[in-house]
Amino acid sequence: MLTIQQQRIPVNPFSRPGKKLVAKRGIVMHYTADPGASAQAIGNYFSSLKNQNPDDGTGDRYASAHIQIDRATIVQSLPFDEMGYHCGSKQPYLPEALSKLGSYPNNSTVGIEMCIEADGLIHEDTFNNAVDMVVYLIQHEGFPEVIFTHKGVVGWKDCPLPWVRNPSELERFKQEVHSQLNSQEEEEDLNLSANQWTILTTQLKELFDKKLITDSTWIDKAAVKKLTVSELLFINTAILNRGIK
């Protein structure tokens, strides 16, 4: 996967309210509706919304996404555990979205904006980068394999328009994500003895108690011998980034 470039929006009322997600229930796919605009440009736009004045008598816009993706770049604007304004609606949400995402999907989902080319289409490189990003969110950030389009959440908005016009693209996207998850699970399972699994589980519990890791899911997966090589590498990297030698 491409390196995720950090371009965080400052906390503000219009594009980064600074509120934590109440749960991680799904991933919502969008398109930028701005032909030729880059991921960085879209991130800059969301950030610029902080400059609005709520007292100037003009209408204000509330909008943001966690991730913007183009053919060569992935830009992160919001932390994955914070709420963005990417799928709010003044109209009732669709029943499936309500059942899977809760009564206000903004506070339980991560939003991904896919950039479109000058011809209005999503380039295959952008498509593939988005697949990789969703796989990462599922494997490393605790999101379930629950993928919606913006239209699938609110019903009235044709977003992402290329997929609304060609619904098979959404199905292809879901299949690619599922295929990657399955193939990586098969290829990357840790090959440890029963005693080694016990030692690893105990060590993860100690790290959790010391708050060196904060996700107990790793312990649960080690306990049932389902922790993968990539997940163990991620845990190790996270600990090293906290200055633990």
TAJONOR-V992170 format. One line per field, one symbol per residue. ss: DSSP state (~ for helix, > for strand, _ for the rest). psi: psi as a letter, one per 20 degrees, with the letter a starting at -180 (. if undefined). burial: + if it has 9 or more other C-alpha atoms within 8 Angstrom, else -. A space follows every 50 residues. Layout:
ss=???
psi=???
burial=???
This chain:
ss=___>>>_____>___>___>_____>>>>>>_______~~~~~~~~~~~~ ~_______________>>>____>>>_____>____________~~~~~~ ~___~~~~>>>>>>_________~~~~~~~~~~~~~~~~~______>>>~ ~~~~______~~~~~__~~~~~~~~~~~~~~~~~~~~~>____~~~~~~~ ~~~~~~~~~_______~~~~~~~____>~~~~~~~~~~~~~____
psi=qqpoppmppqprihinijqqqhrnirppprrhknpiqrgghgghgghiii iqoijjiqpqpoqrrhpppahjqppphqqijqqrmikqpirqqqgggghh iainhhjjrpppppqqrhjjqoqhggghhhghgggghghijjqrmopqrg highgipmppghhghnhhhghhgghggggggghhghhjppnqrghhgggg gghhhghghjkhqjoihhgghhhjljprghghhgggggghijjp.
burial=--------+--+-++++---+--+++++++++--+-+++--++--++-++ -----------++++++++++-++++++---+++++++----++--++-- ++-++++++++++++++--+-++-+++-+++++++++++---+---++++ +++++--+++++++-----+--++-+++-++---+--+++------++-+ +--++-++---++----++-+++--++++-++-++--+++-----
